[in-house]
Amino acid sequence: MKNILIAALIILGVQVSSAKDAVQNISLSVTSKGFEPSEVKVKLGTHVVLKVTRKTDETCATEIQIKEKKIKEKLDKDKVVSIDLGTLKRGDIRFACGMDMVSGHIIAE
Ligand SMILES: [Cu+2]
């Protein structure tokens, strides 16, 4: 009986940790229209990693900043930049170019 209980606890533990570690990669592009998509919705508590690729020289968005997370990253053309946002709490996280003009947001709900 004791062994069965321990086995059940181990299985539960594995499931909880794998759910917690699930990462959602979100691809963002910088095109002549700005960030695409400019609005992304994720489930509350999702661990989000952005994969950002600048595909144009036509906009001023040669870097991305996420003030809420104190992140600022240079975007070299045609190079994928990974940005780990961690686990998102409820809310609206804004991302923008270095001058805060071209922007978009991620909504966790
Ligand atoms: Cu700008």
Backbone and ligand atoms as CSV (ligand in chain L), in Angstrom:
chain,resi,resn,atom,element,x,y,z
A,1,MET,N,N,0.839,-1.213,0.000
A,1,MET,CA,C,0.000,0.000,0.000
A,1,MET,C,C,0.867,1.254,0.000
A,2,LYS,N,N,1.868,1.246,0.856
A,2,LYS,CA,C,2.761,2.399,0.967
A,2,LYS,C,C,3.502,2.645,-0.369
A,3,ASN,N,N,3.920,1.520,-0.984
A,3,ASN,CA,C,4.646,1.633,-2.259
A,3,ASN,C,C,3.777,2.224,-3.369
A,4,ILE,N,N,2.505,1.834,-3.355
A,4,ILE,CA,C,1.576,2.353,-4.383
A,4,ILE,C,C,1.402,3.862,-4.206
A,5,LEU,N,N,1.265,4.282,-2.972
A,5,LEU,CA,C,1.133,5.710,-2.674
A,5,LEU,C,C,2.350,6.497,-3.162
A,6,ILE,N,N,3.516,5.961,-2.857
A,6,ILE,CA,C,4.747,6.633,-3.269
A,6,ILE,C,C,4.830,6.720,-4.796
A,7,ALA,N,N,4.465,5.623,-5.467
A,7,ALA,CA,C,4.484,5.605,-6.937
A,7,ALA,C,C,3.532,6.659,-7.498
A,8,ALA,N,N,2.332,6.750,-6.888
A,8,ALA,CA,C,1.340,7.729,-7.350
A,8,ALA,C,C,1.871,9.150,-7.172
A,9,LEU,N,N,2.516,9.400,-6.055
A,9,LEU,CA,C,3.074,10.733,-5.793
A,9,LEU,C,C,4.162,11.081,-6.803
A,10,ILE,N,N,4.978,10.098,-7.147
A,10,ILE,CA,C,6.053,10.345,-8.111
A,10,ILE,C,C,5.462,10.698,-9.480
A,11,ILE,N,N,4.429,9.936,-9.895
A,11,ILE,CA,C,3.788,10.201,-11.197
A,11,ILE,C,C,3.180,11.609,-11.202
A,12,LEU,N,N,2.473,11.944,-10.135
A,12,LEU,CA,C,1.887,13.286,-10.012
A,12,LEU,C,C,2.949,14.369,-10.100
A,13,GLY,N,N,4.029,14.149,-9.401
A,13,GLY,CA,C,5.121,15.120,-9.366
A,13,GLY,C,C,5.684,15.371,-10.751
A,14,VAL,N,N,5.855,14.302,-11.517
A,14,VAL,CA,C,6.386,14.417,-12.883
A,14,VAL,C,C,5.444,15.241,-13.754
A,15,GLN,N,N,4.128,14.949,-13.606
A,15,GLN,CA,C,3.154,15.683,-14.426
A,15,GLN,C,C,3.140,17.169,-14.101
A,16,VAL,N,N,3.209,17.493,-12.819
A,16,VAL,CA,C,3.189,18.896,-12.410
A,16,VAL,C,C,4.411,19.625,-12.960
A,17,SER,N,N,5.583,19.003,-12.851
A,17,SER,CA,C,6.789,19.707,-13.294
A,17,SER,C,C,6.818,19.856,-14.816
A,18,SER,N,N,6.295,18.864,-15.562
A,18,SER,CA,C,6.331,19.001,-17.020
A,18,SER,C,C,5.349,20.077,-17.487
A,19,ALA,N,N,4.213,20.216,-16.791
A,19,ALA,CA,C,3.256,21.261,-17.158
A,19,ALA,C,C,3.851,22.639,-16.887
A,20,LYS,N,N,4.565,22.747,-15.787
A,20,LYS,CA,C,5.154,24.025,-15.401
A,20,LYS,C,C,6.250,24.466,-16.388
A,21,ASP,N,N,6.948,23.473,-16.946
A,21,ASP,CA,C,8.071,23.793,-17.820
A,21,ASP,C,C,7.676,23.982,-19.291
A,22,ALA,N,N,6.390,23.837,-19.604
A,22,ALA,CA,C,5.957,23.976,-20.995
A,22,ALA,C,C,6.239,25.399,-21.481
A,23,VAL,N,N,6.952,25.483,-22.577
A,23,VAL,CA,C,7.321,26.788,-23.120
A,23,VAL,C,C,6.583,26.999,-24.431
A,24,GLN,N,N,6.010,28.177,-24.579
A,24,GLN,CA,C,5.371,28.513,-25.844
A,24,GLN,C,C,6.256,29.493,-26.595
A,25,ASN,N,N,6.751,29.057,-27.740
A,25,ASN,CA,C,7.541,29.948,-28.587
A,25,ASN,C,C,6.598,30.767,-29.456
A,26,ILE,N,N,6.803,32.060,-29.482
A,26,ILE,CA,C,5.964,32.929,-30.303
A,26,ILE,C,C,6.856,33.659,-31.301
A,27,SER,N,N,6.565,33.455,-32.579
A,27,SER,CA,C,7.358,34.110,-33.615
A,27,SER,C,C,6.801,35.490,-33.920
A,28,LEU,N,N,7.691,36.465,-33.913
A,28,LEU,CA,C,7.331,37.835,-34.275
A,28,LEU,C,C,8.250,38.260,-35.411
A,29,SER,N,N,7.679,38.955,-36.388
A,29,SER,CA,C,8.506,39.498,-37.460
A,29,SER,C,C,8.387,41.007,-37.456
A,30,VAL,N,N,9.447,41.675,-37.882
A,30,VAL,CA,C,9.347,43.101,-38.164
A,30,VAL,C,C,9.292,43.230,-39.680
A,31,THR,N,N,8.149,43.711,-40.170
A,31,THR,CA,C,7.980,43.919,-41.612
A,31,THR,C,C,7.715,45.412,-41.851
A,32,SER,N,N,7.427,45.775,-43.081
A,32,SER,CA,C,7.139,47.189,-43.380
A,32,SER,C,C,5.888,47.670,-42.646
A,33,LYS,N,N,5.060,46.730,-42.164
A,33,LYS,CA,C,3.850,47.101,-41.406
A,33,LYS,C,C,4.129,47.234,-39.907
A,34,GLY,N,N,5.343,46.925,-39.508
A,34,GLY,CA,C,5.662,46.967,-38.074
A,34,GLY,C,C,5.818,45.563,-37.540
A,35,PHE,N,N,5.485,45.384,-36.271
A,35,PHE,CA,C,5.574,44.036,-35.697
A,35,PHE,C,C,4.385,43.204,-36.180
A,36,GLU,N,N,4.654,41.992,-36.612
A,36,GLU,CA,C,3.592,41.076,-37.027
A,36,GLU,C,C,3.757,39.731,-36.344
A,37,PRO,N,N,2.757,39.222,-35.624
A,37,PRO,CA,C,1.507,39.923,-35.305
A,37,PRO,C,C,1.766,41.022,-34.265
A,38,SER,N,N,0.882,42.008,-34.232
A,38,SER,CA,C,1.058,43.090,-33.260
A,38,SER,C,C,0.286,42.803,-31.978
A,39,GLU,N,N,-0.571,41.786,-32.033
A,39,GLU,CA,C,-1.275,41.378,-30.814
A,39,GLU,C,C,-1.222,39.863,-30.698
A,40,VAL,N,N,-0.752,39.406,-29.543
A,40,VAL,CA,C,-0.633,37.970,-29.302
A,40,VAL,C,C,-1.357,37.656,-27.999
A,41,LYS,N,N,-2.200,36.618,-28.026
A,41,LYS,CA,C,-2.881,36.213,-26.795
A,41,LYS,C,C,-2.313,34.878,-26.329
A,42,VAL,N,N,-2.014,34.806,-25.040
A,42,VAL,CA,C,-1.540,33.540,-24.463
A,42,VAL,C,C,-2.355,33.242,-23.213
A,43,LYS,N,N,-2.313,31.982,-22.809
A,43,LYS,CA,C,-2.997,31.597,-21.577
A,43,LYS,C,C,-2.206,32.091,-20.385
A,44,LEU,N,N,-2.945,32.480,-19.366
A,44,LEU,CA,C,-2.364,32.901,-18.101
A,44,LEU,C,C,-1.385,31.836,-17.595
A,45,GLY,N,N,-0.208,32.265,-17.164
A,45,GLY,CA,C,0.758,31.326,-16.604
A,45,GLY,C,C,1.631,30.640,-17.639
A,46,THR,N,N,1.529,31.048,-18.897
A,46,THR,CA,C,2.355,30.456,-19.951
A,46,THR,C,C,3.774,31.025,-19.889
A,47,HIS,N,N,4.739,30.137,-20.038
A,47,HIS,CA,C,6.134,30.569,-20.145
A,47,HIS,C,C,6.387,30.905,-21.619
A,48,VAL,N,N,6.639,32.160,-21.887
A,48,VAL,CA,C,6.717,32.628,-23.277
A,48,VAL,C,C,8.159,32.961,-23.673
A,49,VAL,N,N,8.545,32.434,-24.827
A,49,VAL,CA,C,9.816,32.829,-25.432
A,49,VAL,C,C,9.501,33.440,-26.799
A,50,LEU,N,N,9.889,34.686,-26.975
A,50,LEU,CA,C,9.681,35.337,-28.268
A,50,LEU,C,C,10.822,34.985,-29.207
A,51,LYS,N,N,10.483,34.744,-30.470
A,51,LYS,CA,C,11.491,34.536,-31.515
A,51,LYS,C,C,11.284,35.664,-32.516
A,52,VAL,N,N,12.134,36.659,-32.432
A,52,VAL,CA,C,11.914,37.876,-33.203
A,52,VAL,C,C,12.880,37.954,-34.384
A,53,THR,N,N,12.326,38.208,-35.563
A,53,THR,CA,C,13.156,38.338,-36.763
A,53,THR,C,C,12.819,39.639,-37.484
A,54,ARG,N,N,13.807,40.474,-37.648
A,54,ARG,CA,C,13.579,41.687,-38.443
A,54,ARG,C,C,13.818,41.345,-39.905
A,55,LYS,N,N,12.786,41.624,-40.750
A,55,LYS,CA,C,12.861,41.220,-42.157
A,55,LYS,C,C,12.937,42.397,-43.109
A,56,THR,N,N,13.016,43.584,-42.567
A,56,THR,CA,C,13.016,44.763,-43.442
A,56,THR,C,C,13.923,45.856,-42.884
A,57,ASP,N,N,14.358,46.742,-43.772
A,57,ASP,CA,C,15.074,47.950,-43.348
A,57,ASP,C,C,14.147,49.158,-43.396
A,58,GLU,N,N,12.863,48.920,-43.711
A,58,GLU,CA,C,11.931,50.021,-43.976
A,58,GLU,C,C,11.374,50.694,-42.725
A,59,THR,N,N,11.569,50.094,-41.572
A,59,THR,CA,C,11.041,50.729,-40.361
A,59,THR,C,C,12.211,51.086,-39.431
A,60,CYS,N,N,11.858,51.805,-38.377
A,60,CYS,CA,C,12.888,52.200,-37.409
A,60,CYS,C,C,13.099,51.100,-36.359
A,61,ALA,N,N,12.361,50.000,-36.484
A,61,ALA,CA,C,12.441,48.967,-35.447
A,61,ALA,C,C,13.661,48.065,-35.650
A,62,THR,N,N,14.819,48.609,-35.334
A,62,THR,CA,C,16.056,47.826,-35.427
A,62,THR,C,C,16.434,47.258,-34.065
A,63,GLU,N,N,15.578,47.533,-33.082
A,63,GLU,CA,C,15.716,46.879,-31.787
A,63,GLU,C,C,14.322,46.741,-31.181
A,64,ILE,N,N,14.239,45.870,-30.184
A,64,ILE,CA,C,12.945,45.678,-29.515
A,64,ILE,C,C,13.145,45.949,-28.035
A,65,GLN,N,N,12.194,46.662,-27.457
A,65,GLN,CA,C,12.267,46.856,-26.008
A,65,GLN,C,C,10.949,46.453,-25.359
A,66,ILE,N,N,11.102,45.853,-24.178
A,66,ILE,CA,C,9.946,45.464,-23.378
A,66,ILE,C,C,10.199,46.051,-21.997
A,67,LYS,N,N,9.668,47.235,-21.797
A,67,LYS,CA,C,9.977,48.003,-20.584
A,67,LYS,C,C,9.623,47.256,-19.307
A,68,GLU,N,N,8.446,46.626,-19.341
A,68,GLU,CA,C,7.972,45.910,-18.152
A,68,GLU,C,C,8.964,44.852,-17.672
A,69,LYS,N,N,9.685,44.265,-18.624
A,69,LYS,CA,C,10.648,43.213,-18.286
A,69,LYS,C,C,12.089,43.744,-18.322
A,70,LYS,N,N,12.242,45.045,-18.512
A,70,LYS,CA,C,13.566,45.678,-18.593
A,70,LYS,C,C,14.454,44.992,-19.646
A,71,ILE,N,N,13.846,44.749,-20.810
A,71,ILE,CA,C,14.560,44.066,-21.892
A,71,ILE,C,C,14.735,45.033,-23.055
A,72,LYS,N,N,15.945,45.053,-23.611
A,72,LYS,CA,C,16.188,45.793,-24.847
A,72,LYS,C,C,17.179,44.984,-25.663
A,73,GLU,N,N,16.767,44.586,-26.869
A,73,GLU,CA,C,17.628,43.726,-27.693
A,73,GLU,C,C,17.755,44.310,-29.095
A,74,LYS,N,N,18.956,44.262,-29.614
A,74,LYS,CA,C,19.212,44.686,-30.982
A,74,LYS,C,C,18.660,43.623,-31.931
A,75,LEU,N,N,18.049,44.071,-33.025
A,75,LEU,CA,C,17.523,43.127,-34.021
A,75,LEU,C,C,18.340,43.253,-35.304
A,76,ASP,N,N,19.239,42.318,-35.509
A,76,ASP,CA,C,19.980,42.299,-36.770
A,76,ASP,C,C,19.057,41.726,-37.833
A,77,LYS,N,N,19.185,42.224,-39.043
A,77,LYS,CA,C,18.282,41.780,-40.113
A,77,LYS,C,C,18.431,40.282,-40.388
A,78,ASP,N,N,17.267,39.623,-40.504
A,78,ASP,CA,C,17.183,38.191,-40.837
A,78,ASP,C,C,17.849,37.271,-39.818
A,79,LYS,N,N,17.986,37.756,-38.608
A,79,LYS,CA,C,18.556,36.914,-37.560
A,79,LYS,C,C,17.526,36.735,-36.448
A,80,VAL,N,N,17.271,35.482,-36.064
A,80,VAL,CA,C,16.265,35.223,-35.032
A,80,VAL,C,C,16.853,35.548,-33.659
A,81,VAL,N,N,16.159,36.406,-32.944
A,81,VAL,CA,C,16.582,36.764,-31.588
A,81,VAL,C,C,15.586,36.151,-30.596
A,82,SER,N,N,16.088,35.351,-29.662
A,82,SER,CA,C,15.229,34.736,-28.650
A,82,SER,C,C,15.156,35.614,-27.417
A,83,ILE,N,N,13.953,35.860,-26.964
A,83,ILE,CA,C,13.762,36.661,-25.750
A,83,ILE,C,C,12.873,35.878,-24.799
A,84,ASP,N,N,13.444,35.494,-23.671
A,84,ASP,CA,C,12.700,34.716,-22.682
A,84,ASP,C,C,11.950,35.666,-21.754
A,85,LEU,N,N,10.633,35.631,-21.820
A,85,LEU,CA,C,9.821,36.527,-20.982
A,85,LEU,C,C,9.464,35.902,-19.642
A,86,GLY,N,N,9.790,34.625,-19.477
A,86,GLY,CA,C,9.407,33.943,-18.249
A,86,GLY,C,C,7.919,33.639,-18.256
A,87,THR,N,N,7.392,33.323,-17.096
A,87,THR,CA,C,5.972,32.972,-16.988
A,87,THR,C,C,5.144,34.244,-16.863
A,88,LEU,N,N,4.158,34.373,-17.727
A,88,LEU,CA,C,3.373,35.598,-17.755
A,88,LEU,C,C,2.204,35.559,-16.791
A,89,LYS,N,N,2.135,36.620,-15.993
A,89,LYS,CA,C,0.996,36.785,-15.110
A,89,LYS,C,C,-0.098,37.480,-15.912
A,90,ARG,N,N,-1.277,37.575,-15.370
A,90,ARG,CA,C,-2.379,38.240,-16.058
A,90,ARG,C,C,-1.958,39.654,-16.475
A,91,GLY,N,N,-2.312,40.022,-17.681
A,91,GLY,CA,C,-2.029,41.393,-18.059
A,91,GLY,C,C,-1.600,41.581,-19.487
A,92,ASP,N,N,-1.118,42.748,-19.711
A,92,ASP,CA,C,-0.822,43.241,-21.038
A,92,ASP,C,C,0.651,43.661,-21.068
A,93,ILE,N,N,1.430,42.985,-21.895
A,93,ILE,CA,C,2.853,43.311,-21.968
A,93,ILE,C,C,3.146,43.943,-23.323
A,94,ARG,N,N,3.665,45.134,-23.268
A,94,ARG,CA,C,3.890,45.895,-24.486
A,94,ARG,C,C,5.318,45.683,-24.982
A,95,PHE,N,N,5.460,45.497,-26.291
A,95,PHE,CA,C,6.789,45.504,-26.888
A,95,PHE,C,C,6.831,46.605,-27.939
A,96,ALA,N,N,7.985,47.192,-28.134
A,96,ALA,CA,C,8.074,48.349,-29.033
A,96,ALA,C,C,9.489,48.492,-29.575
A,97,CYS,N,N,9.628,49.346,-30.572
A,97,CYS,CA,C,10.957,49.658,-31.100
A,97,CYS,C,C,11.707,50.501,-30.073
A,98,GLY,N,N,12.961,50.771,-30.343
A,98,GLY,CA,C,13.798,51.508,-29.396
A,98,GLY,C,C,13.279,52.896,-29.057
A,99,MET,N,N,12.517,53.498,-29.989
A,99,MET,CA,C,11.974,54.840,-29.740
A,99,MET,C,C,10.543,54.799,-29.256
A,100,ASP,N,N,10.033,53.594,-29.026
A,100,ASP,CA,C,8.678,53.421,-28.507
A,100,ASP,C,C,7.597,53.880,-29.495
A,101,MET,N,N,7.855,53.733,-30.783
A,101,MET,CA,C,6.881,54.175,-31.789
A,101,MET,C,C,6.139,52.979,-32.396
A,102,VAL,N,N,6.892,52.072,-33.005
A,102,VAL,CA,C,6.293,50.861,-33.569
A,102,VAL,C,C,6.096,49.892,-32.405
A,103,SER,N,N,4.878,49.389,-32.234
A,103,SER,CA,C,4.662,48.578,-31.030
A,103,SER,C,C,3.629,47.474,-31.235
A,104,GLY,N,N,3.507,46.655,-30.236
A,104,GLY,CA,C,2.494,45.606,-30.194
A,104,GLY,C,C,2.374,45.152,-28.759
A,105,HIS,N,N,1.541,44.149,-28.524
A,105,HIS,CA,C,1.438,43.675,-27.139
A,105,HIS,C,C,1.047,42.204,-27.047
A,106,ILE,N,N,1.362,41.674,-25.878
A,106,ILE,CA,C,1.016,40.289,-25.556
A,106,ILE,C,C,0.019,40.335,-24.421
A,107,ILE,N,N,-1.096,39.641,-24.609
A,107,ILE,CA,C,-2.128,39.641,-23.574
A,107,ILE,C,C,-2.168,38.244,-22.947
A,108,ALA,N,N,-1.963,38.211,-21.639
A,108,ALA,CA,C,-2.075,36.946,-20.905
A,108,ALA,C,C,-3.399,36.944,-20.166
A,109,GLU,N,N,-4.228,35.940,-20.441
A,109,GLU,CA,C,-5.543,35.920,-19.782
A,109,GLU,C,C,-6.014,34.504,-19.528
L,1,CU,CU,CU,11.119,53.527,-33.759
